[in-house]
């Protein structure tokens, strides 16, 4: 099949978000190694303190500690949290954590950031939940601090710039913040919804003086999605599809996703 074309100058990439719930560390670590061997471009976890579904008291692992392990378990794939909750950590501390994992991974970290939403995390760990607006304001205030720390602390991150991904689809705030600061954006919805959100993001880029082509566009895909459904996302402008899953790991679904990528990108 001919290579799919999009308006953004990025190759088609695929990743897996390995949900760190209802599993053991050894099972998770073994799966990280195997998933990288299957040829994905990126491997992600998430930043929560409790399972999001299934047994609410089931096994769960902290995202950044786990991300450090993922850096040592892999050698090629990019890694990141999809996404880090901004208000769980002081932004200067988060900048130092990210820089350190960038070095541990030899320049393979993507700093995924979001405003946060899972109220149980906040209430049980003693963080102020606030409102969606206050959490987005905190995100916008945190990113300049992170960028400043990367400039003044030593050693600097290996990647220049260390890529920031922002997840979320709010048109007034989230996409404006993305236009100002991010190298990647992760959105949600079907092809038509994502196409609209990307048009809004492009307009914000023009407002803030940013080239829209500087921002890679990613979105989720399901294990049972057809090749045609994935093609529609690419035709809408998405170039990075991320498959979410928890244990037991569906390696066959990952193989199908990698085959789709290779057939559509001429690899």
C-alpha positions in Angstrom: 0.0 0.0 0.0 1.2 3.5 -0.7 2.5 5.5 2.2 -0.2 7.5 3.9 0.2 11.2 3.7 -0.6 13.8 6.4 -0.2 17.5 6.7 2.4 17.2 9.4 6.0 16.2 8.7 6.3 13.1 11.0 6.6 9.4 10.2 3.9 7.1 11.4 4.8 5.8 14.8 3.1 3.4 17.2 3.3 2.8 20.9 1.9 0.9 23.8 0.6 2.4 27.1 1.2 -0.4 29.7 -1.2 0.3 32.5 0.7 -0.4 35.8 -2.3 -2.0 37.5 -3.4 -5.5 38.3 0.0 -7.0 37.6 3.3 -7.8 39.4 6.6 -5.9 38.8 8.2 -9.0 37.3 5.4 -9.5 34.9 5.5 -5.9 33.9 9.2 -5.8 33.4 9.1 -9.0 31.3 6.4 -7.4 29.1 8.4 -4.2 28.7 11.3 -6.1 27.2 9.1 -8.2 25.0 7.1 -5.2 23.7 10.3 -3.3 22.8 11.4 -6.4 20.9 8.2 -6.4 18.9 9.3 -3.1 17.4 7.1 -0.4 18.8 8.4 3.2 18.8 7.2 4.2 22.3 6.3 2.6 25.6 4.3 4.5 28.2 2.8 4.0 31.6 0.5 6.4 33.5 0.7 8.6 36.6 -1.9 7.4 39.1 -1.8 5.9 42.6 -4.7 3.4 42.3 -6.3 1.3 39.6 -8.6 3.2 37.3 -10.8 0.2 36.7 -11.2 -3.4 38.0 -10.6 -4.0 41.6 -10.0 -0.5 43.1 -7.7 -2.1 45.8 -5.8 -4.1 43.3 -2.0 -4.0 42.6 -0.8 -0.7 41.3 2.7 0.9 40.8 3.9 4.5 40.9 4.6 5.9 37.5 7.9 7.7 37.7 9.6 5.1 39.8 8.4 2.5 37.3 9.5 4.8 34.4 13.1 4.8 35.8 13.0 1.0 35.6 11.6 1.1 32.1 14.6 3.2 31.1 16.9 0.5 32.1 14.8 -2.3 30.7 14.8 -0.8 27.2 17.5 0.4 24.8 15.6 1.8 21.7 12.0 2.8 22.3 11.1 6.2 23.7 9.5 6.1 27.1 7.1 8.3 29.1 4.1 8.8 31.3 0.9 9.2 29.4 0.6 11.5 31.2 2.2 12.9 34.4 -0.2 14.8 36.7 1.4 18.2 37.0 0.2 18.9 40.5 1.5 15.7 42.2 5.0 17.1 42.2 6.8 20.4 42.6 7.7 21.5 39.0 11.4 22.0 39.9 11.5 18.5 41.3 9.7 17.2 38.3 12.2 18.9 36.0 15.1 17.2 37.9 13.3 13.8 37.7 12.8 14.2 34.0 16.3 15.3 33.3 17.6 12.3 35.3 15.5 9.8 33.5 16.5 11.3 30.2 20.1 10.5 31.1 19.3 7.1 32.4 17.6 6.3 29.1 20.3 8.0 27.0 18.0 10.6 25.6 14.7 8.6 25.2 12.3 10.3 27.6 9.2 12.1 26.5 7.8 14.3 29.3 4.1 13.8 29.2 2.1 16.3 31.1 -1.6 16.9 32.0 -3.6 18.8 34.4 -4.9 15.8 36.3 -8.5 14.5 36.8 -8.7 11.4 39.1 -10.1 12.7 42.3 -9.2 9.7 44.4 -5.5 10.3 43.8 -5.9 13.8 45.2 -8.0 13.0 48.2 -6.2 9.9 49.5 -2.7 11.4 49.0 -3.6 14.8 50.4 -3.4 17.0 47.3 -5.8 19.8 46.7 -8.2 18.8 43.9 -9.4 22.3 43.1 -11.2 22.8 39.8 -10.4 22.0 36.2 -9.5 25.6 35.7 -7.2 25.9 38.7 -5.4 22.7 37.6 -4.9 24.0 34.1 -3.6 27.3 35.5 -1.1 25.3 37.6 0.0 23.4 34.5 0.6 26.6 32.5 2.6 28.1 35.4 4.7 25.0 35.9 6.1 24.6 32.4 8.2 27.7 32.4 9.7 26.6 35.7 10.5 23.2 34.2 12.1 24.8 31.2 14.1 27.2 33.4 15.5 24.3 35.5 16.6 22.5 32.4 18.5 25.6 31.4 20.3 26.2 34.7 20.7 22.8 36.3 23.6 20.6 35.5 23.9 18.3 33.7 21.4 19.5 31.2 19.0 17.0 29.6 20.6 15.0 26.8 17.8 15.9 24.4 17.7 19.5 23.3 14.9 20.1 23.6 13.6 17.3 25.9 10.2 16.8 24.2 7.1 17.7 26.1 3.8 16.0 25.3 0.6 17.6 26.6 -2.5 15.4 26.8 -6.0 16.8 26.7 -8.5 18.3 24.3 -9.8 21.5 26.0 -10.0 24.1 23.2 -9.6 27.3 25.3 -6.8 26.4 27.6 -5.2 23.0 27.0 -4.7 23.4 23.3 -3.4 27.0 23.8 -0.8 25.7 26.4 0.1 23.0 23.9 0.7 25.5 21.2 3.0 27.5 23.5 5.1 24.8 24.9 4.7 21.2 23.5 6.5 19.1 20.9 3.7 16.5 21.0 0.0 16.5 21.7 -2.2 13.6 22.7 -5.9 13.8 21.9 -9.0 11.8 22.3 -11.9 10.9 20.1 -12.7 9.6 16.6 -11.1 10.9 13.4 -13.6 13.7 12.9 -13.2 14.9 16.5 -9.4 14.8 16.4 -9.3 16.6 13.0 -11.3 19.4 14.5 -9.1 19.6 17.6 -6.0 19.7 15.5 -7.5 22.6 13.5 -8.1 24.4 16.8 -4.5 23.6 17.9 -3.2 24.9 14.5 -5.1 28.2 15.1 -3.6 28.6 18.5 -0.1 28.0 17.0 -0.8 30.9 14.7 -2.0 33.0 17.6 1.2 32.4 19.6 3.6 32.5 16.7 4.4 28.8 16.5 4.7 26.6 13.4 2.0 23.9 13.7 4.3 21.4 12.0 6.5 21.5 15.1 3.9 19.5 17.1 3.6 15.8 16.6 0.0 14.5 17.0 -0.9 11.3 18.8 -4.1 9.5 19.8 -5.2 6.2 21.2 -6.1 3.0 19.3 -7.9 -0.1 20.4 -6.7 -3.7 20.2 -9.6 -4.5 17.8 -9.4 -1.4 15.6 -9.3 -2.2 11.9 -6.6 -1.0 9.6 -9.1 1.3 8.0 -10.0 2.9 11.3 -6.3 3.6 11.9 -5.9 4.9 8.4 -8.7 7.4 9.1 -6.9 8.7 12.1 -3.7 9.2 10.0 -5.7 10.9 7.2 -7.1 13.3 9.9 -3.6 14.2 10.9 -2.6 11.8 13.7 0.8 10.2 13.1 1.4 8.4 16.4 -1.1 5.7 17.6 -0.8 4.4 21.1 -2.5 1.1 22.2 -3.6 1.0 25.8 -3.6 -2.3 27.6 -3.2 -4.0 31.0 -2.1 -7.5 32.0 -2.6 -10.1 30.7 -0.7 -8.4 27.8 -2.1 -8.9 24.3 1.1 -9.3 22.3 -0.8 -10.3 19.2 -2.6 -7.0 19.2 0.8 -5.2 19.4 2.1 -7.3 16.5 -0.9 -6.3 14.4 -0.3 -2.6 15.2 3.4 -2.8 14.2 2.5 -4.6 10.9 0.0 -1.8 10.2 2.6 0.8 10.8 5.1 -0.9 8.6 2.6 -1.4 5.7 1.6 2.2 5.8 5.0 3.8 6.2 7.1 1.8 3.8 9.3 0.3 6.5 
